[in-house]
């Protein structure tokens, strides 16, 4: 089954990383509305959506969807666009979340154990 892991829009999204456009004000309510529509579309297309809570320490963390291919014995995470994404990958896939009591990867049935960063 196709699984999409998303994260609610951070209240700190205005501090997100920008590398190619000038910074402009971000409407938090509109961003949340658009993100919910995105999740609903994923569900409509047949994906099981695992939605993680917002994290004010990770303004870019709404973008959990760095491309990956996950098989029973192997997970390949493709090159990440910025160094902060390596931390976000660790945060989203290797760290046990209090609200879930497991890692998001375990919640999405991608693994049965806590991954290390080497994995």
C-alpha positions as CSV (number, residue, x, y, z in Angstrom):
1,X,0.0,0.0,0.0
2,X,1.2,3.5,-0.9
3,X,2.0,5.4,2.3
4,X,2.5,9.2,2.5
5,X,4.1,10.6,5.6
6,X,3.2,14.3,6.1
7,X,3.6,16.8,8.9
8,X,1.3,19.6,9.9
9,X,2.4,23.1,9.0
10,X,4.9,24.5,11.6
11,X,3.9,27.7,13.3
12,X,7.4,28.8,12.4
13,X,7.0,28.3,8.6
14,X,7.8,32.0,8.1
15,X,11.4,31.0,9.0
16,X,11.7,28.3,6.3
17,X,14.7,27.9,4.2
18,X,14.7,29.9,1.0
19,X,17.4,29.5,-1.6
20,X,16.1,30.9,-4.9
21,X,13.3,33.4,-4.3
22,X,13.1,36.5,-2.1
23,X,11.4,36.1,1.2
24,X,7.7,37.1,1.3
25,X,5.1,37.0,4.1
26,X,3.5,33.5,4.5
27,X,-0.2,33.3,5.4
28,X,-0.2,30.5,8.1
29,X,-3.9,29.9,7.9
30,X,-3.8,29.6,4.1
31,X,-0.7,27.3,4.3
32,X,-2.6,25.0,6.7
33,X,-5.6,25.0,4.4
34,X,-3.5,24.1,1.4
35,X,-1.6,21.4,3.2
36,X,-4.9,19.8,4.3
37,X,-6.1,19.8,0.7
38,X,-2.8,18.2,-0.3
39,X,-3.4,15.4,2.3
40,X,-7.0,14.9,1.2
41,X,-5.8,14.6,-2.4
42,X,-3.2,11.9,-1.4
43,X,-6.0,10.0,0.4
44,X,-8.3,10.4,-2.7
45,X,-5.5,8.9,-4.8
46,X,-5.4,5.9,-2.5
47,X,-2.5,6.7,-0.2
48,X,-2.6,5.9,3.5
49,X,-1.7,9.3,5.0
50,X,0.3,9.3,8.3
51,X,0.2,12.9,9.5
52,X,2.7,13.9,12.2
53,X,2.1,16.9,14.5
54,X,3.7,20.3,13.6
55,X,7.1,21.1,15.1
56,X,8.0,24.7,15.8
57,X,11.7,23.8,15.7
58,X,11.5,22.6,12.1
59,X,9.9,25.3,9.9
60,X,10.5,23.2,6.7
61,X,9.4,19.9,8.2
62,X,6.0,20.0,6.3
63,X,8.1,18.6,3.4
64,X,8.6,15.1,4.6
65,X,8.4,13.7,1.0
66,X,12.1,13.5,0.1
67,X,12.0,10.6,-2.4
68,X,12.7,7.1,-1.2
69,X,12.3,3.6,-2.3
70,X,11.6,1.2,0.6
71,X,11.8,-2.5,0.3
72,X,11.6,-5.2,3.0
73,X,15.4,-5.4,3.3
74,X,16.5,-2.0,2.1
75,X,15.6,1.7,2.0
76,X,17.2,4.1,-0.4
77,X,16.8,7.8,0.3
78,X,17.8,9.9,-2.7
79,X,20.1,12.9,-2.5
80,X,18.7,15.6,-0.3
81,X,18.5,19.3,-1.3
82,X,20.0,20.8,1.8
83,X,21.9,19.7,4.9
84,X,18.8,20.5,7.0
85,X,17.0,17.7,5.2
86,X,19.4,15.1,6.6
87,X,18.3,16.2,10.1
88,X,14.7,16.2,9.0
89,X,15.1,12.7,7.6
90,X,16.6,11.5,10.9
91,X,13.8,13.4,12.8
92,X,11.0,11.9,10.6
93,X,12.3,8.3,10.3
94,X,14.7,7.5,13.1
95,X,13.4,9.3,16.2
96,X,10.7,7.9,18.4
97,X,7.9,10.5,18.5
98,X,6.1,11.0,21.8
99,X,2.7,11.3,20.2
100,X,3.2,8.1,18.2
101,X,5.3,6.1,20.7
102,X,7.2,4.8,17.7
103,X,9.1,6.3,14.8
104,X,7.1,7.5,11.8
105,X,8.7,4.7,9.7
106,X,7.4,2.2,12.2
107,X,4.0,3.8,12.3
108,X,3.9,3.6,8.5
109,X,4.9,-0.1,8.7
110,X,8.1,0.5,6.8
111,X,10.2,-1.2,9.5
112,X,9.7,-3.1,12.8
113,X,12.6,-1.4,14.6
114,X,14.1,2.0,15.2
115,X,16.4,2.8,12.4
116,X,19.9,4.2,12.9
117,X,21.2,7.1,10.8
118,X,23.5,4.5,9.1
119,X,20.5,2.5,8.0
